[in-house]
Amino acid sequence: MKINKSVEQAIYVLLILALQKDGEPLKSRVLSAHLKVSDSYLKKILMKLKKGGLIVASASKNGGYQLARPIGA
């Protein structure tokens, strides 16, 4: 089975966010550097994940993206 590249990237994003200590938010530029993709490309994926209710975003100095629910829920 072949998985679309953007779906694969979305899964990686969810895994990275799930492994964040105490669910701390991550900036999109940090995620894009981790995945070695452009920030603009990753933001499109992040918006789809946000629209789907899988992640939330907070716009502040210490903000970023994090899972919408704890992984244990």
N, C-alpha and C positions, 0 to 999 in steps of 0.2 A: 504494500500500500504506500502510495506517495503522498506526502503531506505538503501542502502549500507552504512556501518559505515564511510568509507573514504569520501563519498559524504556528509554525515552529518557533518563531521569535516571540509570539505572545505567550506560549507555554514557558519559554525561558524566563520571560519577565515575571510571570506568576511564581515560578520557582525561586527566583532571586528575591522577590519581595517576601515570600514565605520564609526564607532563611534569614531575613533581617532580624537582628537582635531587638527584642521588645517591640517588633513591628514598626521600627523607626522608618519614616518616609525617605525615599531616595529621589533625587533630582533626575530628570530625563537625560541630562548630559552624562551623568554617572552611568546610568543604564545603557545608553548608547555606546559609551566607551567600553563598557564591559562586553557588550555584544558585537562590537566592531561594526556598527551600522551608523548611518547619519542620524542626527538628532531629529531632523524633519521627518524622515521615514518612520522612526520609532514613535514620534508623537502621534502619527496617524493610527498606529496600532494601539497606543495608550488610550486614545480617544474612544476607540471601539470597545476596549476593555472597560473603560469608565461607563460608557453608554450601556453596556451589558450588566453593569452592577457588580463587576468582579473586583474593581479597584476604585479608590477614591483619591482625589487630588486636593492638596491644600496649597494655596498660593500665599506664601510668606517666606521670610528669610530662611527659616528652618523647615519649610514645607517640602513637598514633593509628592510622590505617589506611594501608596501603601494598599495592602489588601483591604477590601471592604469589610471582611469578617476575619476573626482570628482563625488560624488553621485548625484548631481543635473544635471549632463550633460546627 
